[in-house]
């Protein structure tokens, strides 16, 4: 069949966008129905499932200038071939020889038009730093205190290396599975990787655990936001401060673009320097003002049985593997993700070791589980001393730290929730097509996180439970498992480093979960008493 009148000799065709082009919330694939205009031009009829952008804005989402800035947008050869494939699906008995033939056959069917991501390697690095530097940073001085001067910093560095290695395994698995899937494209989540390796049932399990982990993570973040806001006022409880933070940040359920969220990612980088500066200055202030007997320290851990639990909490301080699929799909050059992973881990590990050591140096064995609650004159901060005693004066460094933590978490929470939303949307067509259903899902997820913050407000204890029960499985065991499965087909190597990582994960999960559950039960019992 000869090409139509408006079809050029090449395999590209011109399309008119009567409505705004629609990009999915992952920023990578456009799903549209191909129809005919009255004047015979082929057009793309968008399904409204995400951000609406016009041709000029859509050009910024590509790297090859496939789309022009006027209302006539040129489809490249690859996109045209995809439309032709859609036409074959619509008219299986037809001989499809041109893009217009594909349009004719694709009426009512759906064609996928791939677009490039927009995120730079620098933005990916800052996003990873923002994701890693969060609530757990406040627990690190206490974790080093529980481990001693020698084991503490070494374990913190080992946790960073473990997280980095596991993240690189995830990236390698994403590339291998994308090659296996072919035209289906890159996996949208680690669940897609698990499906290729172990079957559809494993995908459902992984997605459920990933979503649960990320919701619990945001719950911990809301606990910390409430605690840090409470540092500024004694007229409200931490729970009331948490509700205020939620009411201020409820806008995040409406954010549907990673570019919008990334605009605040630099706050995480700035916050890392503020954390080190404020905790470091507070540590030196503690040395100058607190008596020597209240700052005792040790070289080695007092209780070896708590080492797996401590290591899991330290690992939690890193562990961005669950957000890597989304970041990789949103990157302009996805092959630069490994470099972003290594640079971000190096920066975060350096900051963690410095601030944790400075905190332990300042307060010794008496440093609080949340280091902010140590930043007061004697006899101590509210909540850390008896109600019969008048709390000491709060330090300026505490106000600075609490402000930085709240600011950082208010941009970290949207990044984590964005990944949750994208994961759930990828599993349900209703959530992609229905705005009301999508909004209800987002509100439910946020309420789930808030419920954890309100009803289980035990920072260190709940952090240890989700670290040993969920994080180790998702961030160590799963990457090692899919690497082993892919190695059987020769897609990726699996040697002693992966085997050692797998053994470490099993040890931390089995031993650490028992002690963390005991600690949580004790905290709940003490609170009830």
C-alpha positions in Angstrom: 0.0 0.0 0.0 1.6 3.3 -1.0 2.2 6.1 1.5 -0.6 8.6 2.0 -0.3 12.2 0.7 1.1 13.7 3.9 3.5 10.8 4.5 7.2 11.6 3.6 9.5 9.1 2.0 11.1 8.4 5.4 9.4 6.3 8.0 8.5 9.3 10.1 5.1 11.1 10.0 3.8 14.4 11.2 1.2 14.5 14.0 -0.9 17.4 15.3 -1.4 17.5 19.1 -4.9 18.8 19.6 -4.5 18.4 23.4 -1.5 18.6 25.6 0.9 15.7 25.4 0.6 13.6 28.5 3.7 12.1 30.2 3.4 9.4 32.9 4.6 10.2 36.4 7.7 8.1 35.7 8.5 10.7 33.1 9.6 8.0 30.6 6.7 6.4 28.7 3.7 8.0 27.0 0.6 5.8 26.5 -1.8 7.2 23.9 -4.5 6.2 21.4 -3.7 6.9 17.7 -6.6 8.5 15.8 -7.3 10.4 12.6 -8.1 14.1 12.4 -10.9 15.3 10.1 -8.3 16.7 7.7 -6.6 13.4 7.3 -3.6 14.1 9.6 -2.6 11.5 12.1 -2.7 12.6 15.7 -2.1 11.3 19.2 -5.1 11.5 21.6 -3.6 11.6 25.1 -5.0 9.7 28.0 -4.9 12.1 30.9 -2.9 10.2 33.5 -0.2 12.6 34.6 1.4 16.0 34.0 0.1 17.9 31.0 2.8 19.5 28.9 2.7 21.2 25.5 5.0 20.5 22.6 7.6 23.0 23.7 7.7 21.5 27.2 7.8 18.0 25.8 10.9 18.9 23.7 12.8 19.4 27.0 11.9 15.8 27.9 13.9 14.4 25.0 17.6 14.5 24.0 17.3 14.2 20.3 14.9 17.0 19.5 12.3 14.5 18.2 9.5 16.9 19.0 9.4 20.5 17.6 8.2 23.5 19.5 5.3 24.2 17.3 2.0 22.4 17.1 3.3 20.1 14.4 5.5 17.5 16.2 7.6 15.1 14.3 7.6 11.4 15.3 11.0 9.8 15.0 11.6 6.5 13.2 11.4 4.4 16.4 8.1 6.0 17.5 6.6 5.5 14.0 7.6 1.9 14.1 5.8 1.5 17.4 2.7 3.0 15.9 3.0 0.6 13.0 3.2 -2.2 15.5 0.0 -0.9 17.1 -1.6 -0.9 13.7 -0.7 -4.6 13.2 -2.3 -5.4 16.5 -5.4 -3.5 15.4 -5.5 -5.1 11.9 -3.6 -8.3 12.2 -4.5 -9.4 8.6 -3.4 -6.1 7.1 -0.1 -5.5 5.4 1.4 -2.5 7.2 3.9 -0.7 5.1 3.8 3.0 6.3 3.2 5.0 9.4 -0.2 6.1 8.2 -1.1 2.5 7.7 -0.2 2.0 11.3 -2.4 4.9 12.3 -5.3 3.5 10.3 -5.0 0.1 11.9 -4.3 1.5 15.4 -7.6 3.4 15.8 -8.9 2.5 19.3 -5.7 0.6 20.2 -2.8 1.9 22.2 0.7 2.7 21.1 3.7 3.3 23.4 5.9 6.2 22.5 9.2 6.2 24.4 10.6 9.5 25.6 13.9 10.2 27.3 14.2 11.1 30.9 15.2 14.6 32.0 17.3 14.1 35.2 21.0 14.8 35.0 23.6 12.7 36.8 24.2 15.6 39.2 20.4 15.7 40.0 20.4 12.0 40.5 23.4 12.3 42.9 21.7 15.0 45.0 18.5 13.0 45.0 20.3 10.0 46.3 22.0 12.1 49.0 18.7 13.6 50.0 17.1 10.1 50.2 20.0 8.7 52.4 20.4 11.7 54.8 17.2 11.5 56.8 15.9 10.5 60.1 18.5 7.9 61.0 21.3 10.5 61.0 20.1 11.5 64.5 20.6 7.9 65.8 24.2 7.4 64.6 26.0 8.9 67.7 24.0 6.5 69.8 24.8 3.6 67.5 28.5 4.4 67.7 28.2 4.7 71.5 26.7 1.2 71.6 29.6 -0.1 69.4 32.6 1.6 70.9 35.3 3.8 69.4 36.9 1.1 67.3 34.0 -1.0 66.1 31.5 1.9 65.7 33.2 4.0 62.8 34.3 0.8 61.1 30.8 -0.7 61.1 29.4 2.6 59.8 31.9 2.5 56.9 31.1 -1.2 56.3 27.4 -0.4 56.2 28.1 2.2 53.5 30.1 -0.2 51.4 27.4 -2.8 51.8 24.7 -0.4 50.7 26.8 0.8 47.7 27.5 -2.8 46.6 23.9 -3.8 46.9 22.8 -0.7 44.9 25.2 -1.5 42.1 23.8 -5.1 42.0 20.4 -3.6 41.6 21.6 -1.4 38.8 23.2 -4.3 37.1 20.1 -6.4 37.4 18.0 -3.5 36.0 20.2 -3.5 32.9 20.1 -7.3 32.5 16.3 -7.5 32.9 15.8 -4.6 30.4 17.8 -6.6 27.9 15.7 -9.7 28.5 12.4 -7.8 28.3 13.3 -6.2 25.0 10.4 -4.1 23.6 8.7 -4.2 27.0 11.3 -1.7 28.1 13.2 -1.1 31.4 11.7 -2.4 34.6 9.7 0.1 36.6 10.5 -1.4 40.0 12.5 -4.1 41.6 9.4 -6.2 41.5 9.7 -6.4 37.7 13.2 -7.7 38.2 11.9 -10.3 40.6 9.2 -11.4 38.2 11.7 -12.1 35.4 13.9 -14.0 37.9 11.4 -15.9 40.0 7.9 -15.4 38.6 4.8 -13.2 39.0 4.1 -14.3 42.6 7.6 -13.1 43.7 6.9 -9.7 42.0 3.7 -9.2 44.1 5.6 -10.1 47.3 8.5 -7.8 46.6 6.2 -4.9 45.6 4.1 -5.3 48.8 7.2 -5.4 51.0 8.8 -2.5 49.2 5.7 -0.3 49.5 5.3 -1.3 53.2 9.0 -0.5 53.9 8.7 2.9 52.2 5.5 3.8 54.0 7.1 2.7 57.3 10.2 4.8 56.4 8.0 7.9 55.9 6.3 7.1 59.3 9.7 7.2 61.0 10.4 10.5 59.2 7.1 12.0 60.5 8.1 10.9 64.0 11.4 12.7 63.7 9.7 15.8 62.2 7.4 15.9 65.2 10.3 15.5 67.7 12.4 18.2 66.0 9.5 20.7 65.9 8.8 19.8 69.6 12.3 21.0 70.4 11.1 24.5 69.6 8.1 24.5 71.9 7.1 22.8 75.1 3.4 23.9 74.8 2.6 21.1 72.4 3.4 17.4 72.4 5.5 15.6 69.7 2.3 14.1 68.3 0.7 17.5 67.9 3.8 18.8 66.2 3.6 15.8 63.9 0.1 16.6 62.9 1.1 20.2 62.2 3.9 19.0 59.9 1.4 16.7 58.1 -1.0 19.5 57.6 1.7 21.7 56.2 3.1 19.0 53.9 -0.2 17.5 52.7 0.5 19.2 49.3 3.0 16.4 48.5 0.2 14.0 47.6 -0.5 16.2 44.6 3.1 16.3 43.3 3.2 14.3 40.1 6.6 15.3 38.6 10.1 14.2 39.7 11.5 17.5 38.2 9.3 19.5 40.7 10.6 17.4 43.6 14.2 17.5 42.4 14.2 21.3 42.7 14.4 20.9 46.5 17.0 18.1 46.4 19.9 20.4 47.0 18.5 21.0 50.5 19.7 17.4 51.3 23.3 18.4 50.3 23.2 21.6 52.3 21.6 19.8 55.3 24.5 17.3 55.4 27.0 20.1 56.0 24.6 21.6 58.6 24.3 18.3 60.4 28.0 17.9 60.7 28.5 21.5 61.8 25.7 21.6 64.3 26.4 18.1 65.9 30.1 18.8 65.8 29.8 22.2 67.5 27.4 20.7 70.0 29.8 17.9 70.7 32.6 20.4 71.5 30.2 22.4 73.6 29.4 19.3 75.6 33.1 18.7 76.1 33.5 22.2 77.5 30.4 22.3 79.7 29.6 18.7 80.9 31.6 17.0 83.7 34.1 14.4 82.7 32.3 11.6 84.5 29.2 12.1 82.4 31.2 11.6 79.1 32.6 8.2 79.6 33.3 6.1 76.5 34.5 2.6 75.5 36.6 1.1 72.7 34.4 -2.0 72.1 30.7 -2.8 72.3 29.4 -3.8 75.8 26.9 -6.3 74.3 28.0 -8.3 71.3 24.5 -9.6 70.9 23.3 -6.1 69.8 25.8 -5.9 66.9 23.5 -7.2 64.1 20.7 -4.8 65.2 23.2 -1.9 65.3 24.5 -2.7 61.9 21.0 -2.9 60.5 20.2 0.6 61.7 23.5 1.9 60.3 22.6 0.2 57.0 19.3 1.9 57.1 21.1 5.2 57.1 22.1 4.5 53.5 20.2 2.0 51.4 18.6 3.8 48.4 18.2 0.6 46.3 14.4 0.8 46.4 14.4 4.2 44.6 16.9 3.2 41.9 14.5 1.9 39.3 12.5 5.2 39.3 15.7 7.3 39.2 17.2 5.3 36.4 14.1 5.7 34.3 14.0 9.4 34.9 17.7 10.0 34.0 18.7 11.6 30.7 21.7 9.2 30.6 20.8 6.1 32.7 24.3 4.6 32.2 25.6 7.3 34.6 23.6 5.9 37.6 26.5 3.8 39.0 28.7 6.9 39.2 25.9 8.7 41.0 25.5 5.8 43.4 29.2 5.7 44.3 29.7 9.4 44.6 26.6 9.8 46.8 27.6 6.9 49.1 31.1 8.3 49.5 29.8 11.8 50.4 27.2 10.4 52.8 29.6 7.9 54.5 32.1 10.7 55.1 29.5 12.9 56.7 28.1 10.1 58.8 31.4 9.0 60.3 32.3 12.6 61.1 29.1 13.5 62.8 28.6 10.2 64.7 32.2 10.4 66.1 31.8 14.0 67.1 28.5 13.2 68.8 30.0 10.3 70.7 33.0 12.4 71.6 30.8 15.1 73.1 28.4 13.0 75.2 30.0 9.6 75.5 27.8 6.8 76.7 25.1 9.2 77.8 24.2 10.4 74.3 20.5 10.2 73.6 18.9 7.9 70.9 18.0 11.1 69.1 21.1 13.2 69.5 19.0 16.4 69.4 17.6 15.4 72.8 21.1 15.7 74.3 21.6 19.3 73.3 20.6 21.0 76.6 22.4 22.1 79.7 22.3 19.9 82.8 20.2 18.2 84.0 19.1 17.5 80.4 16.4 18.0 77.8 12.6 17.6 78.4 11.7 13.9 78.1 15.2 12.7 78.9 15.0 13.6 82.6 12.5 13.1 85.4 9.3 15.3 85.4 10.3 16.6 88.8 13.4 18.3 87.5 13.5 21.5 85.6 15.1 21.0 82.1 18.3 22.7 81.1 18.6 25.5 78.6 18.4 24.4 75.0 21.4 25.0 72.8 21.6 27.2 69.7 23.1 24.2 67.8 20.0 22.2 68.7 17.8 24.8 67.1 19.9 24.9 64.0 20.0 21.1 63.8 16.2 20.7 64.3 15.6 23.3 61.6 17.9 21.5 59.1 16.4 18.1 59.9 12.8 19.3 59.3 13.7 21.1 56.1 15.6 18.1 54.8 12.8 15.6 55.6 10.2 17.8 54.1 11.9 17.3 50.7 12.9 13.7 51.4 9.4 12.5 52.2 8.1 13.6 48.8 10.9 11.7 47.0 10.1 8.5 48.9 6.4 8.8 48.4 6.8 9.6 44.7 8.5 6.2 44.4 5.6 4.6 46.3 3.0 6.3 44.0 4.9 5.3 40.9 5.2 1.7 42.0 1.5 1.4 42.8 0.5 3.1 39.6 2.6 0.8 37.5 0.6 -2.2 39.0 -2.9 -0.8 38.4 -4.5 0.6 35.2 -7.3 2.2 37.3 -4.8 4.2 39.3 -3.2 5.4 36.0 -6.6 6.3 34.3 -8.7 7.6 37.2 -7.7 10.8 38.9 -10.0 10.3 41.8 -8.8 6.7 42.4 -5.2 7.9 42.1 -5.8 10.7 44.6 -7.5 8.3 47.1 -4.5 6.0 46.9 -2.1 8.9 47.6 -4.1 10.1 50.6 -4.3 6.5 51.9 -0.5 6.1 51.7 0.2 9.3 53.5 -2.4 8.4 56.2 -0.6 5.1 56.7 2.7 6.8 57.3 1.1 9.3 59.7 -0.6 6.4 61.6 2.8 4.8 62.3 4.1 8.1 63.5 1.2 8.7 65.9 0.6 5.2 67.3 4.2 3.8 67.4 6.3 6.9 68.2 9.4 5.1 69.3 12.2 6.3 67.0 15.1 4.0 67.7 13.0 0.9 68.4 10.8 1.1 65.3 13.8 2.0 63.2 15.6 -1.2 64.3 12.5 -3.4 63.6 12.0 -2.1 60.0 15.7 -2.2 59.4 16.1 -5.9 60.4 12.7 -7.1 59.2 12.3 -5.3 55.9 15.4 -3.3 54.9 17.9 -6.2 55.0 15.6 -8.4 52.9 15.0 -5.8 50.3 18.4 -4.1 50.2 20.7 -7.1 50.6 19.0 -10.5 50.2 16.9 -9.5 47.1 19.8 -7.9 45.1 21.9 -11.0 45.8 19.0 -13.3 45.0 18.2 -11.8 41.6 21.9 -11.6 40.8 22.2 -15.4 41.5 19.1 -16.1 39.3 20.4 -14.0 36.4 23.9 -15.6 36.7 22.4 -19.0 35.8 21.6 -17.6 32.4 25.0 -15.9 32.1 23.5 -12.4 32.3 25.5 -11.2 35.3 28.4 -12.7 37.3 27.9 -14.2 40.8 31.0 -14.8 42.9 32.4 -14.6 46.4 31.6 -10.9 46.9 27.9 -11.6 46.2 28.0 -14.8 48.3 29.6 -12.9 51.2 27.0 -10.2 51.0 24.2 -12.7 51.1 25.7 -14.4 54.2 26.0 -11.1 55.9 22.4 -10.2 55.2 21.1 -13.5 56.5 23.1 -13.2 59.7 21.9 -9.6 60.4 18.2 -10.4 59.7 18.0 -13.6 61.8 19.9 -12.4 64.8 19.0 -8.7 64.6 15.3 -9.1 64.3 15.0 -11.0 67.5 16.7 -8.3 69.6 15.0 -5.4 67.9 11.5 -6.9 68.5 12.5 -7.4 72.2 13.5 -3.7 72.4 10.3 -2.5 70.8 8.2 -4.6 73.2 10.1 -3.2 76.1 9.5 0.4 74.9 5.8 -0.2 74.4 5.5 -1.8 77.9 7.4 1.1 79.5 5.2 3.6 77.7 2.0 1.9 78.8 3.3 1.9 82.4 
